[in-house]
């Protein structure tokens, strides 16, 4: 399937094709909901979304790997990437190669990647955020700019789509923070703002015990409400995209939002287990959306 998709995207260089295939596999293995949603895009656009995911995942592993983190390498890798983007020697790793090609194809602004790399470097030394405004600064680079990187590929029809894309990226990131409290603790980090922990009488030591107390439950319910407010603001942006992009984004919107439902249904137990949306549910949402996406593409071709 990837050969057909790469052909549709006009990617013929063997090295580039191999680079995009690496990104596809990273997306398929580590971002299953995201990957499923990409299947609803026109084939010519899918490799470029894989590249965005592959690049982000590659950078994230430098600081988030539980086995072999290498934060110093992130700084060198990021500098080499930006140098190559400006016309310097091309990097060896496939994620960077595919990302550079995608950025040039869709005129993705350099500052979005600079902001992303800055946030990744924050993970080297920062293990907590005093206020939500501090966390928002981090999330702008780690998530909001991912939405903005995606935007040219999704072909917005209205300028207001940018603000909605930023909010959706932030909603996805906050959803991850809620789901991954236990995993992040094992990396020595707490992404829930300290001011929120203080409000509900929760300390890092309470979280590390792995027992969901009433105070922790109230804290997580508060963060879930905050994330849902972001989803509500972002949702109108879906209809501001090109018709062939809407089913993809709506599928990701629905399934990521349902992670919050899953957290509630699991009794907020995110300290010692990872909750998520069942595979059967993901297909229940994605299969009708896939049919609709194909119908939309056929209608546009005929018009």
Secondary structure as the mmCIF struct_conf table of DSSP 4:
data_model
#
loop_
_struct_conf.conf_type_id
_struct_conf.id
_struct_conf.beg_label_comp_id
_struct_conf.beg_label_asym_id
_struct_conf.beg_label_seq_id
_struct_conf.end_label_comp_id
_struct_conf.end_label_asym_id
_struct_conf.end_label_seq_id
HELX_RH_AL_P HELX_RH_AL_P1 UNK A 2 UNK A 8
TURN_TY1_P TURN_TY1_P1 UNK A 9 UNK A 10
HELX_RH_AL_P HELX_RH_AL_P2 UNK A 14 UNK A 30
HELX_RH_AL_P HELX_RH_AL_P3 UNK A 32 UNK A 38
TURN_TY1_P TURN_TY1_P2 UNK A 39 UNK A 40
BEND BEND1 UNK A 41 UNK A 41
HELX_RH_AL_P HELX_RH_AL_P4 UNK A 43 UNK A 64
BEND BEND2 UNK A 66 UNK A 67
HELX_RH_AL_P HELX_RH_AL_P5 UNK A 71 UNK A 85
TURN_TY1_P TURN_TY1_P3 UNK A 86 UNK A 87
BEND BEND3 UNK A 88 UNK A 88
HELX_LH_PP_P HELX_LH_PP_P1 UNK A 89 UNK A 91
BEND BEND4 UNK A 92 UNK A 93
HELX_RH_AL_P HELX_RH_AL_P6 UNK A 94 UNK A 106
TURN_TY1_P TURN_TY1_P4 UNK A 107 UNK A 107
HELX_RH_AL_P HELX_RH_AL_P7 UNK A 110 UNK A 125
BEND BEND5 UNK A 130 UNK A 131
HELX_RH_AL_P HELX_RH_AL_P8 UNK A 132 UNK A 139
HELX_RH_PI_P HELX_RH_PI_P1 UNK A 140 UNK A 144
HELX_RH_AL_P HELX_RH_AL_P9 UNK A 145 UNK A 154
STRN STRN1 UNK A 156 UNK A 156
BEND BEND6 UNK A 157 UNK A 158
TURN_TY1_P TURN_TY1_P5 UNK A 159 UNK A 160
HELX_RH_AL_P HELX_RH_AL_P10 UNK A 161 UNK A 179
TURN_TY1_P TURN_TY1_P6 UNK A 180 UNK A 180
HELX_RH_AL_P HELX_RH_AL_P11 UNK A 181 UNK A 186
TURN_TY1_P TURN_TY1_P7 UNK A 187 UNK A 188
BEND BEND7 UNK A 192 UNK A 192
HELX_RH_AL_P HELX_RH_AL_P12 UNK A 194 UNK A 199
TURN_TY1_P TURN_TY1_P8 UNK A 200 UNK A 201
HELX_RH_AL_P HELX_RH_AL_P13 UNK A 204 UNK A 208
TURN_TY1_P TURN_TY1_P9 UNK A 209 UNK A 210
HELX_RH_AL_P HELX_RH_AL_P14 UNK A 214 UNK A 235
HELX_RH_3T_P HELX_RH_3T_P1 UNK A 236 UNK A 240
STRN STRN2 UNK A 241 UNK A 241
HELX_RH_AL_P HELX_RH_AL_P15 UNK A 243 UNK A 265
TURN_TY1_P TURN_TY1_P10 UNK A 266 UNK A 268
BEND BEND8 UNK A 271 UNK A 273
HELX_RH_AL_P HELX_RH_AL_P16 UNK A 279 UNK A 302
#
